[in-house]
Amino acid sequence: MHVTDITISGTEYHPGDSMYVEARIQKDYLDLGPYDLAMYVKKKTAPSYAWERVGSATGNIGLFTSSAVIPMPSFTVPSTPGEYYVGVLDTGNIGGKYGATVDEVLRHFGAYRSFTVTLPPPAGMAQLNVYTYPEDASIYINGEKMGTGSVVGYNVTPGIYKIAAKKTLYRDASTMVTVNQGEVIPVELTLEPYIDSTVILYAGAGLLLAGVAYVIINRRAREKAISAGKAVYAAGGELYHKVGDAYVKVRDA
């Protein structure tokens, strides 16, 4: 039995709000069906051992059922503002082939989600919470750099704002948002890469495979073929970095 995924009731919370979580569990056909689920919360920046147990659910989905969605007990989100993870696992998986710790099991199955806790905006204000993917992009609000990866709990006056994200070798992403008094607006920006580094990897791997195929015909060419493949792979990586440097110079000129 293991948890394959979870859904949460929202991603933006204030201290004292309640969160509702559902866990999807999966089992082998001949498994008898008992589950012992535990729910954990951790601040994003906290170490891997800092998961705190906040709820549990036990039961049985039966012998002939392969999967089920289990509602977890609601819990009050942390009172300290910040970005957090919530995850659910079956306790029987800890210490087994899926991982020795709570963190390892949750990450193995990807059965965790992120959420943010912020203080409510002051009277007459609104709030922006901005997230980028990849998580190390620079965030700009109305042209001013405000942070990297995420900007949460940013209080603004009601109005229209341009939010942009930039990262070397990625296309800039931007959006316009209108915020009204008292609103808390989440904004997610996903940046697309200019050059997919996997292309370089596949090119080098492809040449190496071609060399291996050639070796089958002529064993004496083994070292030469592999050496040529490595050289092309290295040259591709060097070109990738040169393009990146050129992009930064042009963009910031």
Secondary structure, DSSP 8 states (H G I E B T S, - for coil): -EEEEEEES-SEE-TT-EE-EEEEEE--TTS--EEEEEEEEEETTS-GGG-EEEEEEEEE--TT--EEEEE---EE--SS-EEEEEEEEEGGGTTBTTBSSHHHHHHHHT-EEEEEE-----TT-EEEEEEEESTT-EEEETTEEEEESEEEEEEE-SEEEEEEEE-TTB--EEEEEEE-TT-EEEEEEE--BSS-HHHHHHHHHHHHHHHHHHHHH-GGGHHHHHHHHHHHHHHHHHHHHHHHHHHHHHHT-
